């Protein structure tokens, strides 16, 4: 049976101020397949105040979003989020008030749905917090665990994004790098550019490797903590948040992240698997940022239970 909705205009309410266009549409076009919504935006069939927009465009209160007649197979009002995922996320809340929700993100869960993914963390959290304008304050890779900040208000989202642009957000990670690190702390400020590998998958490059690559500045500080056999546990502080930044910089320094299949060392990854590593060894240990009132917020999460045994196994093999 075809699902059909005629053309209409959606007025953006004040509480939706600052939402991405795709998130706004997916909330208001219940029953319409996600892929159709994205296709219509790319084609320019959905307009804001008469103008074309991109999926990442932020809507403002009072905007008029015109949606054409929609035809397509019915889709559930909401993707069925497994109860196991919801149960894990309920226990993952580190802090919550009227403006922020800080999670200890579990590894293996993407922050949002997309190609090949019916749902992500943000969709699941919106199910747990119905009626709340939850937005991702920043992102973590699917395999990365640790501190992730969601916002619950426009003022919180605006303040966090402003702080990110100004370099006012400090993020500290724990990463197990391949090889024995020589010397002390080391900065890496190689710019990072977007690219594709031979299969067409997205791959970041540092430095830019092809003429025409648009590189963005990135800074990472690597500080060695302890050696574990042929690996080194590092604290990594990043002043920017480029896609795959730590992974790209670590690889460029000759010490890729253990378990990283895109930028890593295949032989070292096999040794790490033998020690029990089942994903990339990267954990967002702490985040520090100013809230919308200018007060400094600091949150941290411990090394998760799937990573500590890897260090124990590597330490045992080193004796």
C-alpha positions as CSV (number, residue, x, y, z in Angstrom):
1,X,0.0,0.0,0.0
2,X,1.4,3.4,-1.0
3,X,1.9,6.1,1.6
4,X,0.8,9.5,0.3
5,X,0.9,13.0,1.7
6,X,0.0,16.2,-0.2
7,X,2.2,19.3,-0.5
8,X,2.3,21.4,2.7
9,X,4.2,24.1,4.5
10,X,5.7,23.3,7.9
11,X,6.2,26.3,10.2
12,X,9.3,25.9,12.5
13,X,8.3,26.4,16.1
14,X,10.6,28.4,18.5
15,X,11.7,25.2,20.3
16,X,13.1,23.8,17.1
17,X,15.4,26.8,16.5
18,X,18.8,25.5,15.5
19,X,17.8,22.0,14.5
20,X,19.4,20.6,11.4
21,X,16.9,20.5,8.5
22,X,17.1,16.7,8.1
23,X,16.4,16.1,11.8
24,X,13.4,18.6,11.7
25,X,12.0,16.9,8.6
26,X,12.4,13.3,10.0
27,X,10.5,14.4,13.1
28,X,7.6,16.0,11.2
29,X,7.3,13.6,8.3
30,X,6.4,10.5,10.2
31,X,6.0,7.5,8.0
32,X,8.2,8.8,5.2
33,X,11.4,6.8,4.5
34,X,14.6,8.5,5.5
35,X,16.1,7.9,2.1
36,X,13.3,9.8,0.4
37,X,13.7,12.8,2.7
38,X,17.4,13.0,1.9
39,X,16.8,12.6,-1.8
40,X,14.2,15.4,-1.9
41,X,16.5,17.8,0.0
42,X,19.4,17.0,-2.4
43,X,17.2,17.7,-5.4
44,X,16.0,21.0,-4.0
45,X,12.4,19.9,-3.7
46,X,12.3,20.9,-0.1
47,X,12.8,24.7,0.5
48,X,13.1,27.0,3.4
49,X,11.4,30.4,2.9
50,X,11.4,29.7,-0.8
51,X,15.1,28.9,-1.0
52,X,17.0,25.6,-1.6
53,X,18.8,24.2,1.5
54,X,21.1,21.5,2.5
55,X,20.4,18.7,5.0
56,X,22.8,20.3,7.5
57,X,21.1,23.7,7.2
58,X,19.9,25.0,10.7
59,X,16.3,26.0,10.8
60,X,15.1,29.1,12.7
61,X,11.9,29.7,14.6
62,X,9.3,31.0,12.1
63,X,10.9,29.5,9.0
64,X,8.5,28.1,6.5
65,X,9.6,24.7,5.2
66,X,7.8,23.7,2.0
67,X,7.4,20.0,1.4
68,X,6.1,18.6,-1.9
69,X,3.6,15.8,-2.3
70,X,5.2,12.7,-1.0
71,X,4.6,9.2,-2.3
72,X,6.3,6.1,-1.0
73,X,6.0,2.8,0.9
74,X,4.9,3.2,4.5
75,X,7.5,3.3,7.1
76,X,7.0,3.0,10.9
77,X,6.5,6.3,12.8
78,X,9.8,5.5,14.5
79,X,12.5,2.9,14.0
80,X,12.1,0.2,16.6
81,X,15.1,0.8,18.8
82,X,16.1,-2.5,20.5
83,X,15.4,-2.5,24.2
84,X,18.9,-3.6,24.9
85,X,20.3,-0.5,23.3
86,X,17.9,1.7,25.3
87,X,18.8,-0.1,28.5
88,X,22.5,0.6,27.9
89,X,21.9,4.2,27.1
90,X,19.8,4.8,30.3
91,X,22.8,3.7,32.3
92,X,25.2,5.7,30.2
93,X,24.0,9.2,31.4
94,X,26.8,11.0,33.2
95,X,25.0,14.3,33.7
96,X,21.7,16.0,32.7
97,X,20.0,19.3,33.3
98,X,17.7,21.5,31.3
99,X,20.4,22.3,28.7
100,X,22.9,19.5,28.5
101,X,23.0,15.7,28.6
102,X,26.4,14.0,28.8
103,X,26.8,10.4,28.0
104,X,29.4,7.7,28.4
105,X,29.0,6.6,24.8
106,X,29.2,2.9,24.3
107,X,31.5,1.6,21.5
108,X,29.9,0.1,18.4
109,X,27.0,2.6,18.3
110,X,27.1,5.3,15.6
111,X,26.1,8.7,16.8
112,X,23.4,9.0,14.2
113,X,21.7,6.8,11.6
114,X,22.6,7.0,8.0
115,X,23.6,4.8,5.0
116,X,23.0,1.2,6.1
117,X,22.1,2.2,9.7
118,X,18.5,2.3,10.7
119,X,19.3,4.4,13.8
120,X,22.0,5.8,15.9
121,X,22.6,7.1,19.3
122,X,20.8,10.4,18.8
123,X,17.6,8.6,17.5
124,X,17.7,6.3,20.5
125,X,18.1,9.1,22.9
126,X,15.2,11.0,21.4
127,X,13.1,8.0,22.0
128,X,14.2,8.1,25.6
129,X,13.6,11.8,25.9
130,X,10.4,12.5,23.8
131,X,9.5,16.1,23.3
132,X,13.1,17.3,24.0
133,X,15.0,19.1,21.3
134,X,18.1,16.8,21.6
135,X,21.0,17.6,19.3
136,X,24.5,16.3,19.0
137,X,26.9,18.8,20.4
138,X,29.8,17.1,18.6
139,X,30.6,13.6,17.3
140,X,32.6,10.5,18.1
141,X,33.5,7.7,15.7
142,X,31.3,4.6,15.9
143,X,34.0,2.5,17.6
144,X,35.1,5.2,20.0
145,X,33.7,5.2,23.5
146,X,33.5,7.9,26.1
147,X,32.3,11.5,26.8
148,X,29.7,12.7,24.3
149,X,27.7,16.0,24.9
150,X,24.1,16.3,23.7
151,X,22.3,19.6,24.0
152,X,18.7,20.2,25.0
153,X,18.3,23.9,24.1
154,X,19.2,26.3,21.3
155,X,21.3,28.4,23.8
156,X,23.3,25.4,24.8
157,X,23.9,24.2,21.2
158,X,24.9,27.7,20.1
159,X,27.3,28.2,23.0
160,X,29.0,24.8,22.5
161,X,29.4,25.3,18.7
162,X,30.9,28.7,19.3
163,X,33.3,27.3,21.8
164,X,34.3,24.6,19.4
165,X,35.0,27.1,16.6
166,X,37.0,29.3,19.0
167,X,39.1,26.4,20.3
168,X,37.5,26.7,23.8
169,X,36.6,23.0,24.1
170,X,39.2,20.6,25.5
171,X,39.0,16.9,24.8
172,X,41.2,14.3,26.3
173,X,41.4,10.8,24.9
174,X,43.2,7.5,25.9
175,X,44.6,5.7,22.9
176,X,46.7,2.6,22.6
177,X,49.2,3.3,19.8
178,X,51.3,0.8,17.9
179,X,55.0,0.8,18.7
180,X,57.2,1.9,21.5
181,X,57.0,5.7,21.8
182,X,60.4,7.4,22.0
183,X,60.7,10.6,24.0
184,X,58.1,12.7,25.8
185,X,55.1,14.6,24.7
186,X,54.8,15.6,21.0
187,X,52.5,18.0,19.1
188,X,51.1,17.2,15.7
189,X,49.7,20.1,13.7
190,X,49.4,18.6,10.3
191,X,46.3,19.8,8.4
192,X,43.7,17.3,7.5
193,X,41.8,17.0,4.1
194,X,38.9,14.9,3.0
195,X,39.5,12.2,0.4
196,X,38.5,8.8,-0.8
197,X,40.3,5.5,-1.0
198,X,40.4,3.2,-4.1
199,X,37.0,1.7,-3.1
200,X,35.3,5.1,-2.8
201,X,35.2,5.0,1.0
202,X,35.8,8.3,2.8
203,X,39.4,8.6,4.0
204,X,41.0,11.7,5.6
205,X,44.5,12.7,4.6
206,X,47.2,14.5,6.5
207,X,48.8,16.3,4.9
208,X,46.8,16.9,1.7
209,X,48.0,14.4,-0.8
210,X,46.3,15.5,-4.0
211,X,46.2,18.9,-5.7
212,X,42.9,20.6,-4.9
213,X,42.5,18.9,-1.5
214,X,41.0,21.5,1.0
215,X,42.9,21.0,4.2
216,X,41.8,22.2,7.6
217,X,44.0,23.0,10.5
218,X,44.2,20.4,13.3
219,X,46.3,20.2,16.5
220,X,46.9,17.1,18.7
221,X,49.1,16.7,21.7
222,X,50.3,13.1,22.3
223,X,51.7,12.3,25.8
224,X,53.0,8.8,26.6
225,X,51.6,7.2,29.8
226,X,52.9,3.6,29.8
227,X,54.4,1.0,27.5
228,X,52.6,-2.3,27.0
229,X,54.8,-4.6,25.0
230,X,55.1,-3.2,21.4
231,X,52.3,-0.7,22.2
232,X,52.1,2.6,24.1
233,X,49.2,3.9,26.0
234,X,48.8,7.6,25.3
235,X,46.9,10.6,26.5
236,X,45.8,12.7,23.5
237,X,44.5,16.2,23.9
238,X,43.0,17.8,20.8
239,X,42.3,21.5,20.3
240,X,40.3,20.9,17.2
241,X,37.8,18.2,16.3
242,X,38.4,17.2,12.7
243,X,37.0,13.9,11.3
244,X,39.3,11.0,12.3
245,X,41.8,13.5,13.7
246,X,43.6,11.4,16.3
247,X,43.6,8.4,14.0
248,X,45.1,10.4,11.1
249,X,47.7,12.2,13.2
250,X,48.8,9.0,15.0
251,X,49.3,7.3,11.7
252,X,51.2,10.2,10.3
253,X,53.5,10.0,13.3
254,X,54.2,6.4,12.6
255,X,52.2,5.1,15.6
256,X,48.6,4.3,14.4
257,X,45.8,3.5,16.9
258,X,45.6,-0.2,17.7
259,X,42.6,-1.8,16.0
260,X,42.2,0.9,13.4
261,X,41.5,-0.9,10.1
262,X,41.5,2.3,8.0
263,X,44.8,4.0,9.0
264,X,46.4,1.2,11.1
265,X,48.9,-1.6,10.9
266,X,47.4,-4.9,10.0
267,X,50.1,-7.0,11.7
268,X,49.9,-5.0,14.9
269,X,46.2,-5.2,14.8
270,X,46.4,-9.0,14.7
271,X,48.7,-9.0,17.8
272,X,46.2,-6.7,19.6
273,X,43.3,-9.0,18.7
274,X,45.3,-11.9,20.2
275,X,45.4,-9.8,23.4
276,X,41.6,-9.5,23.3
277,X,41.1,-6.2,21.4
278,X,37.8,-6.3,19.5
279,X,37.6,-2.7,18.3
280,X,39.7,0.4,18.0
281,X,41.4,1.3,21.2
282,X,40.2,4.9,21.5
283,X,38.3,6.3,24.5
284,X,37.1,9.9,25.0
285,X,38.1,10.2,28.6
286,X,37.2,13.8,29.4
287,X,35.7,16.9,28.0
288,X,35.9,20.5,29.3
289,X,33.8,23.3,27.9
290,X,32.0,26.6,28.8
291,X,28.3,26.3,29.2
292,X,25.9,29.0,27.8
293,X,26.4,31.1,30.9
294,X,30.2,30.9,30.6
295,X,30.7,28.5,33.5
296,X,33.3,25.8,32.9
297,X,31.9,22.2,32.8
298,X,34.2,19.2,33.1
299,X,33.1,15.6,32.7
300,X,35.1,12.3,32.6
301,X,34.5,8.6,32.1
302,X,36.7,5.7,33.1
303,X,38.4,3.3,30.7
304,X,35.6,0.8,29.7
305,X,35.6,-2.8,30.7
306,X,36.4,-4.1,27.2
307,X,39.7,-2.2,27.0
308,X,41.3,-2.7,30.5
309,X,41.7,-6.5,30.0
310,X,43.7,-5.8,26.7
311,X,46.2,-3.8,28.7
312,X,46.4,-6.5,31.3
313,X,47.1,-9.1,28.7
314,X,49.7,-7.0,26.9
315,X,51.4,-6.3,30.3
316,X,51.4,-10.0,31.1
317,X,53.0,-10.8,27.8
318,X,55.7,-8.2,28.4
319,X,56.9,-9.9,31.6
